[in-house]
């Protein structure tokens, strides 16, 4: 510092300089520099993880995503979603015109969760549920945990969703008086459908006026606001939510098809997947002596975790069979309904052509018999003398790890860690993060004389005195004792 001078004296400038020390990454070539920065970012991510939980931190990884999910039952679904599992903690929307089996697909999702010790909660918002139809898909076993409630308004399904989420969370965690169940089983919430009925205020206005006026803005605003709240309630829990919505396609004057959906676009902004069901161009109805059913096309129209607009064909078939009812102690006839993913997988693989067709043939040598109802394959252990039907062959493919992994590599399917029933969900996420570890770039950064890892993230972020050159311009002005300093702040950002 310089003492103040009397009035009328010359202005003096005094420069004070501290010795600058070289930075830890200074002078490194670009690849090593990037490795060092990567090490610092990883350390910062670890610090944030400790503060707020690992699943809230977004860092680009070299391997799998930090996600746990319910495995898809057949390869063709892995291809459609470009993932090995249906991830937990996410929101999905199922859309389609009327009669495309959207509700049936929700029951199929419930079945997947049941296979991994999970449960399903149905918010029935259309007043047309037929439980025998649902059980024909999910299964007739009374031990399968499936609970639902008929709801009469948009308000009610929103309250129901948040209320039941809290109930299951409390049951898992427990309290001082009772032990919790543990975060050891998955759950799925099914809302069918988001706009099956209007809001309470809209319904009251209709009753009072005696006719229906335009009500879209009220419902759309309500659903948008709710959907902005919901994702944070699912994060960190082994839960997923699937909402059914009606697709109302229209065409512009230029002939362009517009996909209109009920209830505004709030749900679309929060969804990870938008799954569209439509009638297959191969013919919609299946009607023969043994089974009846529908031929559908499933399109993952939106996929926030991979490529989208991928379509797959699938048949939904049902039949009736005589069974012995243990509860009623008598024989009875029940319907069974199957989404035939396994047959769809075999048909789809055999239809591949060109480079992919040749590669598929090298992995799994599927050959159809003359009647085209059975196949054989050396890779799957199916002899030409004892061919299997398409559904059986598809199930055998799903159980053949070597063939399945080869197909995943061929079609670039992302691996997602499968949920382990009975193991704490938080522990699964921690173990997954440990398994993923840090990228190769950080390993290259290790072993140097001085590494960012040796410095705490907060120390690097705040700066270290004595490691930068400091200059202060001290000017003696008319008003004595005024000191003017000029400095710049560096803002650090990262994007993942």
C-alpha positions in Angstrom: 0.0 0.0 0.0 1.1 3.7 -0.5 0.4 6.4 2.0 -1.8 9.2 0.9 0.0 12.3 -0.4 -0.9 15.8 0.2 -3.0 17.9 -2.2 -1.3 19.0 -5.4 1.3 16.3 -5.5 2.0 14.0 -8.5 0.1 10.8 -9.0 2.3 7.7 -8.3 1.7 4.2 -9.5 3.2 1.3 -7.5 3.2 -2.3 -8.9 3.4 -5.2 -6.4 4.0 -8.6 -7.9 3.9 -12.0 -6.2 5.9 -14.9 -7.6 3.7 -17.1 -9.8 3.7 -20.8 -9.4 3.1 -23.1 -12.4 -0.4 -24.8 -12.5 -0.7 -28.5 -12.2 -1.8 -28.9 -15.8 0.2 -26.1 -17.3 2.3 -27.1 -20.4 0.6 -30.5 -20.9 -0.3 -31.7 -24.4 -4.1 -31.6 -25.2 -4.8 -35.3 -24.5 -3.1 -35.2 -21.1 -4.7 -31.8 -20.4 -8.1 -33.3 -21.1 -7.3 -36.3 -18.8 -6.4 -33.9 -16.0 -9.6 -31.9 -16.4 -11.6 -35.1 -16.5 -10.0 -36.2 -13.2 -11.1 -32.9 -11.6 -14.7 -33.2 -13.0 -14.9 -36.7 -11.7 -13.7 -35.6 -8.3 -16.3 -32.8 -8.3 -19.0 -35.4 -9.2 -18.0 -37.6 -6.3 -18.3 -34.6 -4.0 -21.8 -33.8 -5.3 -22.8 -37.4 -5.1 -21.9 -37.5 -1.4 -24.0 -34.3 -0.8 -27.1 -35.1 -2.8 -27.0 -38.7 -4.0 -25.3 -40.3 -7.0 -28.3 -40.5 -9.3 -28.6 -36.7 -9.3 -25.1 -36.2 -10.7 -24.7 -36.2 -14.5 -21.2 -37.1 -15.8 -20.3 -38.5 -19.2 -19.2 -42.1 -18.7 -17.2 -44.5 -20.8 -19.4 -47.5 -20.1 -23.0 -48.1 -19.1 -25.5 -45.5 -17.9 -26.1 -45.1 -14.2 -29.5 -46.8 -14.4 -31.2 -49.9 -13.1 -34.2 -51.5 -14.8 -36.5 -54.4 -15.4 -35.2 -56.7 -18.2 -37.2 -56.9 -21.3 -38.7 -60.3 -21.8 -37.4 -60.8 -25.4 -34.8 -59.4 -27.8 -37.2 -57.6 -30.1 -38.1 -55.2 -27.3 -34.4 -54.6 -26.6 -34.1 -53.6 -30.3 -37.1 -51.3 -30.1 -35.9 -49.5 -27.0 -32.2 -49.9 -27.8 -31.7 -51.0 -24.2 -31.6 -54.3 -22.3 -34.0 -53.1 -19.6 -37.0 -50.8 -19.0 -35.3 -48.2 -16.6 -36.7 -47.4 -13.2 -37.3 -43.9 -12.0 -38.7 -42.8 -15.4 -42.0 -41.7 -16.9 -43.4 -43.2 -20.1 -46.5 -42.4 -22.2 -48.4 -45.0 -24.2 -50.4 -43.5 -27.0 -52.6 -44.7 -29.9 -56.0 -44.4 -31.5 -59.0 -46.3 -30.0 -58.8 -50.0 -30.0 -55.0 -50.4 -30.2 -54.7 -52.3 -26.9 -53.1 -49.5 -24.9 -54.6 -50.8 -21.6 -53.5 -54.3 -22.4 -50.0 -53.1 -22.9 -50.1 -51.6 -19.4 -51.1 -54.9 -17.9 -48.2 -56.5 -19.8 -45.8 -54.0 -18.2 -47.3 -55.0 -14.8 -46.4 -58.6 -15.6 -42.8 -57.7 -16.3 -42.6 -56.0 -12.8 -44.2 -59.0 -11.1 -41.6 -61.3 -12.6 -39.0 -59.3 -10.5 -40.9 -59.3 -7.3 -42.6 -56.1 -8.0 -46.1 -54.6 -7.8 -48.5 -52.5 -9.9 -50.8 -49.6 -9.0 -53.6 -48.8 -11.5 -55.3 -45.4 -11.6 -58.4 -46.4 -13.6 -59.7 -43.2 -15.1 -62.0 -44.4 -17.8 -64.5 -46.6 -15.9 -64.2 -49.6 -18.3 -61.8 -51.9 -16.6 -62.6 -55.6 -16.8 -60.5 -57.5 -14.2 -60.7 -61.0 -15.8 -59.2 -59.4 -19.0 -56.4 -57.8 -16.9 -55.7 -61.1 -15.1 -55.6 -63.0 -18.3 -52.5 -61.0 -19.2 -50.9 -60.5 -15.7 -51.7 -64.0 -14.5 -54.3 -65.6 -12.4 -52.1 -66.1 -9.5 -53.7 -64.2 -6.6 -50.2 -63.6 -5.1 -49.3 -61.2 -7.8 -49.6 -57.7 -6.1 -51.9 -55.6 -8.3 -54.1 -52.9 -6.8 -56.2 -50.3 -8.5 -58.8 -47.6 -7.9 -61.5 -46.1 -10.0 -61.0 -42.3 -10.3 -63.4 -39.7 -11.4 -61.3 -36.6 -12.3 -57.9 -35.3 -13.3 -57.6 -33.9 -9.8 -58.3 -37.3 -8.3 -55.7 -39.3 -10.3 -53.1 -36.7 -9.5 -53.9 -37.0 -5.7 -54.0 -40.7 -6.0 -50.6 -41.0 -7.7 -48.8 -38.8 -5.1 -50.7 -40.3 -2.2 -49.9 -43.9 -3.1 -46.3 -43.0 -3.9 -45.9 -41.7 -0.4 -47.6 -44.7 1.1 -45.2 -47.1 -0.6 -42.2 -45.0 0.3 -43.3 -44.9 4.0 -43.8 -48.7 3.9 -40.4 -49.2 2.5 -38.6 -46.9 4.9 -40.5 -47.7 8.1 -40.3 -45.5 11.2 -39.2 -45.7 14.9 -42.1 -48.0 15.8 -41.8 -50.5 12.9 -39.2 -51.8 10.5 -39.7 -50.9 6.8 -40.1 -53.4 4.0 -37.0 -52.1 2.4 -36.3 -50.6 -1.0 -35.9 -54.2 -2.3 -38.8 -54.5 -4.8 -39.9 -52.4 -7.9 -43.2 -50.8 -8.6 -45.0 -49.4 -11.6 -47.9 -46.8 -11.6 -50.3 -47.0 -14.5 -52.7 -44.1 -15.2 -55.4 -45.1 -17.7 -55.9 -42.6 -19.1 -54.7 -39.1 -18.3 -57.8 -37.5 -19.9 -60.3 -40.2 -19.4 -62.4 -37.6 -17.5 -62.1 -33.9 -16.9 -61.2 -31.8 -13.9 -63.6 -31.5 -11.1 -64.2 -27.8 -11.8 -64.9 -28.6 -15.5 -67.4 -31.3 -14.6 -69.2 -29.1 -12.1 -69.5 -26.3 -14.8 -71.0 -28.8 -17.2 -73.5 -30.0 -14.7 -74.4 -26.4 -13.8 -74.7 -25.2 -17.4 -76.2 -28.4 -18.8 -73.7 -28.6 -21.7 -69.9 -28.9 -22.3 -67.8 -25.9 -23.2 -64.2 -25.7 -24.2 -62.2 -27.2 -21.2 -58.8 -28.0 -22.7 -56.8 -25.1 -21.1 -57.8 -26.1 -17.5 -56.9 -29.8 -17.9 -53.7 -29.1 -19.9 -52.4 -26.5 -17.3 -53.2 -28.9 -14.5 -51.4 -31.9 -16.1 -48.4 -29.7 -17.1 -48.0 -28.5 -13.5 -48.3 -31.9 -12.0 -45.8 -33.4 -14.4 -43.2 -30.8 -13.4 -43.5 -32.1 -9.9 -43.6 -35.8 -10.5 -40.0 -36.6 -11.8 -38.4 -35.5 -8.5 -40.8 -37.8 -6.6 -39.6 -40.8 -8.6 -35.9 -40.1 -8.5 -34.0 -42.4 -6.2 -36.8 -45.0 -6.0 -37.3 -48.3 -7.8 -40.6 -46.9 -9.3 -41.8 -46.0 -12.8 -44.9 -44.4 -14.1 -46.7 -45.1 -17.3 -49.6 -42.9 -18.5 -52.0 -43.8 -21.3 -53.2 -41.1 -23.7 -55.3 -41.0 -26.8 -53.8 -40.1 -30.1 -55.9 -38.0 -32.4 -54.0 -37.7 -35.7 -55.1 -35.0 -38.2 -53.8 -33.6 -41.5 -52.8 -30.1 -42.4 -53.9 -28.5 -45.7 -50.5 -29.6 -47.1 -51.3 -33.2 -46.2 -48.8 -33.4 -43.3 -50.0 -35.7 -40.4 -50.1 -34.0 -37.0 -50.1 -36.2 -33.9 -52.5 -34.5 -31.5 -52.7 -35.8 -27.9 -55.2 -35.0 -25.2 -54.2 -33.0 -22.2 -51.6 -30.7 -23.7 -47.8 -31.3 -24.1 -46.7 -31.2 -20.4 -46.5 -35.0 -20.2 -44.5 -35.2 -23.4 -41.8 -32.9 -22.0 -41.3 -35.1 -19.0 -41.5 -38.5 -20.6 -38.4 -40.7 -21.3 -40.3 -42.9 -23.7 -43.4 -42.3 -25.9 -44.7 -45.7 -27.1 -47.2 -45.7 -29.9 -49.4 -48.7 -30.6 -51.1 -49.0 -34.0 -52.8 -51.5 -36.2 -50.4 -53.6 -38.3 -50.5 -53.4 -42.1 -50.2 -57.2 -42.1 -53.9 -57.4 -41.1 -55.3 -56.4 -37.7 -57.4 -59.5 -36.7 -56.2 -63.0 -35.9 -59.1 -65.4 -36.0 -58.5 -69.2 -36.3 -59.6 -72.4 -34.6 -56.9 -72.3 -31.9 -56.5 -68.6 -31.0 -57.8 -65.1 -31.7 -56.0 -61.9 -31.4 -54.7 -58.7 -32.9 -51.6 -57.8 -35.0 -50.0 -54.6 -33.8 -47.1 -52.3 -34.6 -45.2 -50.9 -31.5 -43.2 -47.8 -32.2 -40.9 -46.2 -29.7 -41.7 -42.7 -31.1 -39.6 -40.9 -28.6 -36.6 -42.3 -26.7 -34.6 -40.0 -24.5 -32.0 -42.8 -23.9 -31.3 -43.9 -27.5 -32.4 -43.7 -31.1 -36.2 -43.3 -31.6 -38.8 -44.0 -34.2 -38.0 -47.7 -34.2 -41.0 -50.0 -34.9 -41.5 -53.7 -34.3 -44.5 -56.0 -35.1 -46.1 -58.1 -32.4 -49.1 -60.4 -32.2 -51.4 -60.4 -29.1 -53.2 -63.7 -29.0 -55.8 -65.2 -26.6 -57.5 -68.5 -26.0 -59.6 -70.2 -23.4 -58.5 -73.2 -21.4 -59.9 -75.4 -18.7 -58.2 -75.1 -15.4 -58.7 -76.2 -11.8 -59.6 -73.2 -9.5 -57.8 -73.9 -6.2 -59.8 -71.2 -4.3 -63.2 -72.4 -5.5 -62.1 -76.1 -5.6 -63.7 -76.8 -9.0 -62.7 -76.8 -12.7 -63.4 -73.7 -14.7 -62.6 -72.1 -18.0 -60.3 -69.1 -18.1 -58.9 -66.8 -20.8 -55.2 -66.5 -21.3 -53.7 -63.6 -23.2 -50.1 -63.4 -24.4 -48.1 -60.7 -26.0 -46.1 -63.0 -28.3 -42.7 -61.2 -28.1 -40.7 -64.5 -28.7 -42.4 -65.3 -32.0 -42.0 -61.7 -33.0 -38.3 -61.9 -32.3 -37.8 -65.0 -34.5 -39.9 -63.6 -37.4 -38.1 -60.3 -37.3 -34.6 -61.8 -37.3 -35.5 -64.1 -40.2 -36.7 -61.1 -42.2 -33.4 -59.2 -41.9 -31.7 -58.6 -45.3 -28.4 -57.4 -46.7 -25.4 -56.9 -44.4 -27.5 -57.3 -41.2 -29.3 -60.3 -42.5 -25.9 -62.0 -43.2 -24.6 -61.1 -39.8 -27.7 -62.4 -38.1 -27.4 -65.7 -40.0 -23.8 -66.1 -38.8 -24.9 -65.5 -35.1 -28.1 -67.6 -35.1 -28.7 -69.8 -38.1 -32.5 -69.8 -38.1 -34.1 -71.9 -40.8 -37.9 -72.3 -41.2 -39.5 -75.6 -42.1 -41.6 -76.1 -45.2 -44.8 -75.3 -43.4 -43.3 -72.1 -42.0 -44.6 -72.7 -38.5 -41.5 -74.2 -37.0 -37.7 -73.5 -37.1 -34.4 -75.2 -36.4 -31.1 -73.7 -35.4 -27.7 -75.2 -34.6 -26.8 -72.2 -32.5 -29.9 -72.6 -30.3 -29.5 -76.4 -30.2 -32.7 -77.1 -32.3 -32.3 -80.1 -34.6 -33.9 -80.2 -38.1 -35.4 -83.5 -37.0 -37.0 -81.9 -34.0 -37.9 -78.3 -34.9 -39.6 -75.9 -32.5 -42.4 -73.4 -33.0 -41.4 -69.8 -33.2 -42.5 -68.9 -29.6 -40.3 -71.7 -28.2 -37.4 -70.8 -30.3 -37.7 -67.2 -29.2 -37.7 -68.3 -25.6 -34.6 -70.4 -26.2 -32.8 -67.4 -27.8 -33.6 -65.3 -24.8 -32.0 -67.9 -22.5 -28.9 -68.2 -24.7 -26.5 -65.6 -23.3 -23.8 -66.1 -26.0 -26.3 -65.6 -28.9 -28.1 -62.8 -27.1 -24.8 -60.9 -26.4 -23.7 -61.2 -30.0 -27.1 -59.8 -31.3 -26.8 -56.9 -28.8 -23.4 -56.1 -30.1 -24.6 -56.3 -33.7 -27.5 -53.9 -33.2 -25.7 -51.6 -30.7 -28.0 -52.3 -27.7 -27.0 -50.4 -24.6 -26.6 -52.5 -21.5 -28.6 -51.5 -18.4 -28.1 -53.2 -15.1 -31.0 -55.5 -14.2 -32.8 -54.9 -11.0 -32.0 -57.5 -8.3 -35.1 -58.5 -6.2 -34.4 -58.5 -2.5 -31.4 -56.2 -2.7 -31.6 -52.6 -1.5 -32.1 -50.2 -4.4 -29.7 -47.6 -3.0 -27.1 -50.3 -2.6 -27.6 -51.5 -6.2 -27.0 -47.9 -7.4 -23.9 -47.5 -5.3 -22.5 -50.8 -6.5 -23.2 -49.9 -10.1 -21.4 -46.6 -9.7 -18.4 -48.5 -8.2 -18.5 -51.0 -11.1 -18.5 -48.2 -13.7 -15.6 -46.5 -12.0 -13.8 -43.7 -13.7 -13.1 -43.4 -17.4 -9.8 -44.3 -19.1 -8.9 -40.6 -19.4 -8.6 -40.3 -15.6 -6.3 -43.3 -15.4 -3.9 -41.6 -17.8 -3.9 -38.6 -15.5 -2.8 -40.6 -12.5 0.9 -41.1 -11.8 2.1 -37.6 -12.6 4.0 -35.7 -10.0 1.1 -33.4 -9.3 -2.5 -34.4 -10.2 -5.8 -32.5 -9.6 -6.9 -35.6 -7.6 -4.5 -34.5 -4.9 -6.4 -31.2 -4.5 -9.9 -31.0 -3.1 -12.5 -29.9 -5.6 -13.4 -26.8 -3.5 -9.8 -25.8 -3.3 -9.4 -25.9 -7.1 -12.7 -24.2 -7.6 -12.0 -21.3 -5.2 -8.4 -20.8 -6.3 -5.2 -21.1 -4.3 -3.4 -18.0 -3.1 0.2 -17.8 -4.3 -0.3 -19.7 -7.5 -1.4 -16.8 -9.7 0.4 -13.6 -10.5 -1.3 -10.7 -8.7 -1.0 -7.1 -9.8 -2.5 -4.1 -8.0 -2.6 -0.6 -9.6 -2.5 1.9 -6.8 -3.3 5.4 -7.9 -3.0 8.5 -5.8 -6.1 10.6 -6.8 -7.5 13.9 -5.6 -9.4 12.0 -2.9 -6.5 10.4 -1.0 -6.5 6.8 0.0 -8.7 5.5 -2.9 -7.4 2.2 -4.3 -8.6 0.8 -7.6 -8.0 -2.9 -8.4 -8.9 -4.7 -11.6 -9.5 -8.5 -11.6 -11.5 -11.0 -13.6 -13.4 -14.0 -12.4 -13.4 -17.3 -14.3 -16.7 -19.1 -14.5 -16.5 -22.9 -14.9 -19.3 -24.8 -16.6 -19.6 -28.4 -17.7 -22.2 -30.1 -19.8 -23.1 -33.7 -19.7 
